[in-house]
């Protein structure tokens, strides 16, 4: 299977654009962001339900991740009037558009897991664990 993509020479992107892209990619590539997108794909969730769906994430890290995702336009935060107030998170259209590339990355990982495991084993044998 051949890779297809649009090549954008780095020299054509201004330095501030590269820094901005690197910042966004670091956030999208964060494991918690991926897990939050996966958890929110079926529909909106309240904070506690989202924390249970994501798994082994602290409340502090989930809040940090959600704030960054909200800043980047990937999720919306809706406060429902109740006592106490209920906060619900949902993927935006932009956030939902990440599902296809993230699924492709997951499929690539599964397909190449034996090769990745072999490379890690070779590296550990040559350089020690870590």
TAPEZI-V161020 format. One record per pair of residues at least 6 apart in sequence whose ideal C-beta (glycine too) atoms are under 7 Angstrom apart, sorted by the first residue. I is the first residue (numbers start at 1). J is the second residue. D is the distance in Angstrom with one decimal. If there is no record, write none. Layout:
# TAPEZI-V161020
[[I	J	D] [I	J	D]]
This chain:
# TAPEZI-V161020
[[10	18	6.9] [24	72	6.4] [27	33	5.9] [27	68	5.4] [27	72	6.2] [28	98	6.7] [30	65	7.0] [32	54	6.9] [32	57	5.8] [32	61	6.1] [32	65	4.4] [33	65	5.9] [33	69	6.2] [34	102	6.0] [35	54	4.6] [35	55	6.9] [36	50	6.9] [36	54	6.0] [36	65	5.9] [36	66	6.9] [36	69	6.5] [37	91	6.7] [37	95	6.3] [37	98	5.8] [37	99	6.6] [37	102	6.3] [39	45	6.5] [39	50	5.8] [39	53	3.8] [39	54	5.3] [40	75	6.8] [40	89	6.4] [40	90	6.3] [40	91	4.7] [41	91	6.8] [41	99	5.9] [44	88	4.8] [44	89	6.3] [44	90	3.8] [45	53	6.4] [45	88	6.9] [45	89	6.0] [46	86	6.1] [46	87	6.5] [46	88	5.4] [47	87	5.5] [50	62	6.8] [50	89	5.9] [51	57	6.3] [51	59	6.5] [51	62	5.3] [54	62	6.5] [66	75	6.3] [66	89	6.0] [69	75	4.5] [69	95	7.0] [70	77	5.5] [73	92	5.8] [73	94	5.0] [74	91	6.8] [74	92	6.1] [74	94	5.8] [74	95	3.7] [75	89	5.2] [75	90	6.5] [75	91	5.9] [75	92	6.3] [75	95	5.6] [76	90	5.2] [76	92	5.7] [77	87	6.3] [77	89	5.8] [78	88	4.8] [79	85	5.2] [79	87	5.4] [80	86	4.1] [80	88	6.3]]
